[in-house]
Amino acid sequence: YAGVEIEKLRDAKFAFAFLQENGVKMEKKPGFGGFCDETLKKLVEPKIKNPTFIYNYPIELSPLAKLIPGETMWVERFQPVIAGYEVGNAFSELNDPQDQLNRFEGQEKARSSGDEEAHQTDTDFVETLAVGMPPTGGLGIGIDRIVMLLTDQVSIREVLAFPQLRRQSGDIS
């Protein structure tokens, strides 16, 4: 859908230029994971009409997810997308304490380089993993997004359960 091979986004100069040429405004060069995320959000998801699962994400975007067996850069993660909207997020939980600590350290480096979304090291979590955690996974569904799609609304704000968070338009009925 984006018209580019994903591996080409590893070249920061190419990826930045590609996104700029396709109308994606970026202030900084975020690295491979960030380029993939921007490409997905701005160029791919809006074109998806039928229910679709996007799967296998770069490790940089999913520091808590387990690696795909035999891979070093891709994790077991998927997101359902319907009518251009991501409606969920799922992944196999990483349960290796040393691998998790290494990833947190990588996230700390990204954070110190200006990545505000990078995770901070959670030593309590790593210590808990060391005690033992069985294979685990989960799926978070955005019920508000699904209701928005089912009721043909253009904004999540129109379907929020808490009226004070809706658009200020006078009557909220």
GUVO-698494 format. One record per residue (C-alpha): x, y, z. Coordinates in steps of 0.5 Angstrom, whole numbers, padded with zeros to 4 digits, always signed. Layout:
BEGIN
XYZ...
END
This chain:
BEGIN
+0000+0000+0000+0006+0005+0001+0010+0003-0005+0016+0002-0002+0020-0005+0001+0020-0004+0008+0027-0006+0009+0029+0000+0005+0027+0004+0011+0033+0002+0014+0037+0008+0010+0035+0014+0014+0036+0019+0009+0032+0015+0004+0026+0014+0009+0026+0021+0011+0026+0023+0004+0021+0018+0002+0016+0020+0008+0017+0028+0006+0015+0026-0001+0009+0023+0001+0007+0028+0005+0009+0026+0012+0012+0031+0016+0017+0029+0021+0022+0034+0025+0027+0029+0026+0029+0022+0024+0027+0017+0029+0030+0011+0026+0028+0004+0023+0022+0003+0028+0020+0010+0027+0020+0010+0020+0016+0004+0020+0011+0007+0025+0010+0013+0021+0009+0009+0014+0004+0005+0017+0000+0010+0020+0000+0015+0015+0001+0011+0008-0002+0004+0010-0007+0004+0015-0012+0010+0011-0012+0005+0005-0014-0001+0009-0022-0002+0008-0023-0009+0009-0022-0012+0016-0014-0014+0016-0009-0016+0021-0002-0013+0020+0003-0017+0023+0011-0018+0025+0013-0011+0028+0020-0008+0028+0023-0010+0035+0024-0002+0036+0016-0001+0036+0015-0007+0041+0020-0007+0047+0015-0012+0051+0014-0017+0045+0017-0024+0044+0022-0024+0038+0019-0029+0032+0023-0035+0033+0029-0035+0028+0029-0027+0028+0033-0022+0031+0029-0016+0029+0022-0018+0028+0017-0019+0034+0010-0023+0035+0005-0017+0034-0001-0016+0030-0006-0010+0030-0013-0011+0027-0015-0005+0022-0022-0004+0020-0024+0002+0015-0017+0005+0016-0017+0005+0024-0013+0001+0028-0018-0003+0033-0013-0007+0037-0006-0009+0039-0004-0016+0041+0003-0019+0042+0006-0025+0045+0010-0022+0052+0017-0023+0052+0019-0027+0059+0026-0027+0058+0029-0023+0064+0036-0021+0061+0033-0020+0054+0028-0015+0057+0033-0011+0061+0037-0011+0054+0031-0008+0051+0030-0003+0056+0037-0001+0056+0036+0001+0049+0030+0004+0050+0033+0009+0055+0038+0010+0050+0033+0012+0045+0030+0016+0050+0036+0020+0052+0036+0022+0044+0030+0025+0044+0025+0019+0043+0019+0021+0048+0015+0015+0047+0021+0010+0049+0020+0006+0055+0024+0007+0062+0027+0001+0065+0022-0002+0070+0027-0006+0074+0021-0009+0078+0018-0012+0072+0025-0015+0070+0026-0018+0077+0019-0021+0077+0021-0024+0070+0027-0027+0073+0022-0031+0078+0019-0034+0072+0013-0032+0068+0010-0037+0063+0008-0036+0056+0003-0030+0055+0000-0026+0050-0006-0021+0050-0010-0017+0045-0013-0010+0047-0019-0008+0043-0021-0001+0042-0028-0001+0044-0029+0006+0043-0026+0006+0036-0031+0000+0034-0037+0003+0036-0035+0009+0032-0034+0005+0026-0041+0002+0027-0045+0008+0029-0041+0012+0023-0038+0017+0027-0032+0021+0024-0029+0022+0031-0028+0018+0037-0030+0024+0041-0037+0023+0039-0038+0016+0042-0034+0017+0049-0038+0015+0055-0036+0021+0059-0040+0027+0056-0035+0032+0059-0029+0029+0054-0034+0031+0048-0033+0036+0043-0036+0043+0046-0042+0044+0041-0047+0046+0046-0052+0040+0047-0049+0034+0048-0055+0029+0047
END
